[in-house]
């Protein structure tokens, strides 16, 4: 009898742990989905690249709410698109890059309240060569309900660059 109770307790602990992990990822996805609408702000590159300017972002849900699309536009030219979605209990992101490749990322860190998400590289499609430029990571920070930052980590020829994007909800 004690053994059965012990097994039941362990099963409950395991299910509780699984539920927490799912909740954290679902909370982060819900925070992302709440971005729907338009934002504007600035971008600035550091590291191997050097540029800055104004940027616009348009967020919208698709797939009956199962995915969030992020369209980033620089100087009225579509620059890049990212799609965030759940894959079972895992949060995923595919980035359709201006470098014409598609890195796929997943969170390696999620703030329990969903205010910060760190995405890391999983794999990539359409990479022209191992040294070709591509997004290797992304940090998303929700600073307020109308203010957020994105920090893309870009790798090219083993050199790191960072693109910092600061966005506020458009009135």
N, C-alpha and C positions, 0 to 999 in steps of 0.2 A: 504494500500500500504506500509506504513512504517513497519507494522508487517511482511509482506512478505519479505521485504528487510532485516529486522532484522533476520528472520529465515534463509535466504540465507547466510547472513554473518556468523551466528553461524555454519551452515553446512560447510562452507568453512574453518572456523577455526578448526572445528573437523576433517575434512579430512586432513588438513595440519598437524595437530598434529599426526594423525595416520600415515601419510606418513613419518614423521620424525622418528617415532619409527621403522618403517619398514626399513628405510634407514640406521639407526644406526646398526640394526641387520644384514642387508644384507652387509653393509660395513665391519663389523666384520667377517662375514663368508667369504667374498672375501679375506680378509687379511689372514685368515686361509688357504683357498684354494691355495693361492700363496706360501705356504710352500712346495709344491710338490718337492720331491727330498730327498737327504740324508743329515743328520746332525750328528755331534758327539760332545761329551762334557763330563760333569761330573755330578754326583749326590751326594747329601749329605743329610742324615737324621738328624733331631734334634727332641728333645722331648722324647717320650717314646721309640724310636728306635735310634740306633746309627750305621751307616754304611756309607761308601762312596766308590766311584770308578768311572770308566769310563762307559759311556752309548752311544749307537747309536740310532738314530731315522730315520725312513723311513716314508715319507708322500706321499700319492697318492690319487688322486680323483677316485671315483667309482660311480656307479649308474648314468652314463651319466653326471657326474659333480655335482650331487646333494648331495654328501657326501664326506668328507675328512677322510681318515683313517690314524691314527698315530700309528705306531708300534714302541715300545720302547724295546731295546734289551740290556741286561747286560751280559757281559762275553760270548758272542755268543749264549746266551739262550734267546728266546723270553720271555719277562717279562710281558708286558701288552699292550693292544690295546685300543685306544679311537676312536670313530666315531663321527664326528661333522656334523650336518646337520640342515637345516631349516625345521620347521614344520609350514607351513603357513608363518606367519611373525615372528615366534619365533625361536630363535637359540637354539639348543639342543645339548647335548653331552651324549653318553653312554660310560661308561668306563668298559672294560673287564679286571678285576683286577687279579693280581697274587694271591689274596686271594680267587679267584674262585667265585666271585659274580659280579654283574653288576649294579653299581649305575648309576642313570640317573640324570643329572644336567642341569640347565638352568642359563643364565646370570642374575645376580642381579645388575650388573654394567658394562657398556660398555663405554669406552672413545669415545667421539663423532668422533674422527679421527680413531678409531679402533686400537690404540696402546696398550690398556690394556683391558682385559676382566676378570671379576670375575664371576666364575660359582659357584652356590650353589646347595646343595642336593635337589632333588625332591622326589625320591623314589628309591627302590632297589629290584632286584630279586636275588634269591638264597642266601639270608643271612641265615646262619646256626642258629644263635641265635641273640637276640637283642644286645648282648655285643660283637659279632664277629667283627673283623677288617674290615673296609671298607673306601673307599674314600668318604669324606664328602664335599669337595670343591676343587676348582682349580683356581689359578690365572695365566693368560697368559700375558706376557709382551713382546712386540716387541721392542727391544732396537735399532736395525738397520735392514737393509734389510737382513743381513746374521747372525743376532744374536738375540736370544730370551731366555726367561726363563719360566719355568713351576714350579709352587709351589703347590704340592698336599697336601691337609689337610687330614690326615688319623685318623680315630677314632677307638679305640679298648678298650673295657671295660671302657668307659667314659674317656679315656686318649687320648690327642691329640699328634700327631706326624706330622712333616712336612718333605716332600721330595722336596728338591730344585734341579731342573735340569737346567743346563746352557748349551745351545746348539748353535753351530755355523755351518753354511753351510759347508759341506764337499767339498773340492776342487777336 
